[in-house]
Amino acid sequence: DPELAKYYSLMYTLFSEQYTLFLAGELDIDGFVELMQELAAAEIANAQ
């Protein structure tokens, strides 16, 4: 599914960027999860 592939690539990029911040100690787990939810919702809204 091309739509799913578009979202997968986008979400993978967002996840890897934020996960790097989490691993570096710049985000705690709650901040990481909250930020990922916000970024995902915004990116999905932009893609539609």
C-alpha positions as CSV (number, residue, x, y, z in Angstrom):
1,D,0.0,0.0,0.0
2,P,1.7,3.3,-1.1
3,E,-0.1,5.3,1.6
4,L,1.1,3.1,4.3
5,A,4.6,3.2,2.9
6,K,4.5,7.0,3.0
7,Y,3.5,7.0,6.7
8,Y,5.9,4.3,7.6
9,S,8.9,6.2,6.2
10,L,7.8,9.4,7.8
11,M,7.1,7.9,11.2
12,Y,10.4,6.0,11.1
13,T,12.3,9.2,10.6
14,L,10.4,11.0,13.4
15,F,11.0,8.0,15.7
16,S,14.7,7.8,15.1
17,E,15.3,11.5,15.6
18,Q,13.4,11.5,18.9
19,Y,14.8,8.2,20.1
20,T,18.3,9.6,19.7
21,L,17.3,12.5,22.0
22,F,15.9,9.9,24.5
23,L,19.0,7.9,24.5
24,A,21.1,11.0,25.0
25,G,19.1,11.8,28.1
26,E,17.5,14.9,26.6
27,L,14.0,13.4,27.0
28,D,12.6,11.1,29.7
29,I,10.3,8.2,28.6
30,D,7.1,10.2,29.3
31,G,8.4,13.2,27.3
32,F,9.5,10.8,24.5
33,V,6.1,9.2,24.3
34,E,4.1,12.4,24.5
35,L,6.3,14.1,21.8
36,M,6.0,11.1,19.5
37,Q,2.2,11.1,19.8
38,E,2.1,14.9,19.1
39,L,4.5,14.6,16.1
40,A,2.7,11.6,14.6
41,A,-0.7,13.3,14.8
42,A,0.6,16.5,13.2
43,E,2.4,14.6,10.4
44,I,-0.6,12.4,9.6
45,A,-2.8,15.5,9.5
46,N,-0.4,17.2,7.1
47,A,-0.2,14.1,4.9
48,Q,-3.9,13.9,4.4
